[in-house]
Amino acid sequence: MFEGPYIWEDREIRFDTASKNLANRAGERIIDTINSVEDTKGNNGSRGSLVVTNLRILWVSHKNGRFNLSIGFNTVLTITVKKAKSKLRGSTLALFVMTKFMGSRFEFIFTSLVKNSPRLFTTIQAVLRAYETSKLFRDLKLRGSIIKDNNLVLLPGEHVSNNIQDVWNLSSEQGNLGQFYITNVRVVWHANLAQNFNVSVPYMQIKCIRIKDSGRFGKALVIETQQRCGGYILGFKIHPMEKLEIVLQEVMSLFRIFSVNPIFGVDFKEEEEMPSIDQLKVARVDDDVEIVDDDSNNAFAAYYADGSGERGEEEREITFNEDIGLACE
């Protein structure tokens, strides 16, 4: 059974990750590269390269490529421009990126070391807006405004491969009759009697597709989604059986094509050819020293923003820890 690839680049934050995780995945495109940027929050005084793709923000230290960041756009809460203290530029305007990942908040501060250059601010803000306005390419949507005059509202670059009538959605005990659309980026179903009763499932969120016996309704097309979007199991009844198998093959074919070359929906215009991430990497030099891991001081803690009491966040309760004899959060 074919399963779609796990796409983490826009959904996760990774600190000091392996160089292979900095490479562009299929469908990921470099939008802009800024050569002199300081990671003011976690590596103040360290010059590096900042790369903006259609999925994430990457920062890699010039001095040591082991120090790097990968910040998925889906984790970003806010982006603001305000003053920060930089070891390389003093008090200057910097880009503050507030994020949330795995229930924790992280704050990143990037300072451009090129005088009078607004690219750091304008590029990331523009790409984030493009990312947020194209979520139907990447996120499962229930009861959305995706149907108009009984027709699917197409996304930019989307085309319909097939529109199948009289398809039952098996989400309720009696089932609901509607239309089933197969496109190059998603599958969509909507009820005939209520257009707002619909579901849009992008291939990016599909885990697997198969024919399964649904018991009461017999064999049905079953679409299982990734756990990160709820782990839904959606069933669709299509008559006759021969037609059901043809629909399965068509959806599976488009699903495989998408998995090889995903379409993420973040459009941009290249004004000049951008260098690849491999060209920006600094060759790793192994030091003749033994590195001892120390969990007491790590990248996670350097960017951690929870419990600061700022931005209206509630501070956590202080309790007495008997093991160390101190009160702590």
PyMOL commands that set and color helices and strands:
alter all, ss='L'
color gray80, all
select helices_A, chain A and resi 19-22+73-75+119-132+135-137+203-205+227-229+241-260+277-280+299-303+310-312
alter helices_A, ss='H'
color red, helices_A
select strands_A, chain A and resi 13-15+30-39+47-53+56-61+68-72+76-86+90-101+104-112+141-142+147-148+151-152+160-169+176-183+186-191+198-202+206-213+219-225+233-237+319-321+326-328
alter strands_A, ss='S'
color yellow, strands_A
deselect
rebuild
show_as cartoon
